[in-house]
């Protein structure tokens, strides 16, 4: 079964959301991707439909954007 993927850029909003997501669905059920540090995964996030971070991509491919922290364009620099 595919995991939920949580993309973020490391800002305080993102880190807070990361903690909440892990508490809600469990660390074993989510892959956390800090695209500020693993920049090679930005393209993957874009292809999944992520427009801003923090964002959650469900195993079904739904993208859930919340607590706007930064656009993907801002993360790319």
N, C-alpha and C positions, 0 to 999 in steps of 0.2 A: 504494500500500500504506500502510495506517495505521501510525503509529509507536506504540511503547510509550510510555506516559506515566508519569513518575515524579513523584509528589506528595510534597512535604515542607514542613516549617515553619521550617527554618533552624537547628534545634538541632544541637549537635555530632554526635549520633547520625545525624541526617538528612543532614548534610553528608558525613560519612564514608561512609554508604550511597550517596549520590549519586556520589561518586568511584568507588566499587567498581562500581556499575551501569554508569557510562560506560566504565570499563576493560573490563568484561565484554562489553558489547554494542555499544559504540562510540557516540560523540557523535552521529553521523548517524542512529542508529537509535532514539534516545530523545528525547522532549521533557521537559525538566525544568520543573516548575511549583512555584515557591516560594509556597505558599498563604498564608504569613505576610505576603508582600509583595503578591501579586495576589489579594486577598481575594474578588474577584468570581468566582474560579474554585472557591471552596469548594463551592458548590451543584453544580457540574459533577462534582467529586470525589465528593460524596455520591451523586449520581444514578448514578455508575459503580459504587458499592458500597464506596467507601473508608470505613472505620470509624476508622482511625488512620493516622498517618504516622510513618515513611515507608511508602509503598505504591507498588506498581507495577501499572499496568493494562495488560494485554497487548492486542495488536491484536484478539484474539478476545474481549475483554471480561472475561477472568479477572483477579481482583484478588488480588495477592500482598502480604500484610501481613508485615512482618518488623521485627526490632529496634525494638520498640515505643518510640516517642519521645513522642507525644502523641495523644490522641483528637481527633476532629474537633470535639467539643464544647469541648475546651480551646482549640483553635485559634480557634474562633469567639468565644471569650471570654465 
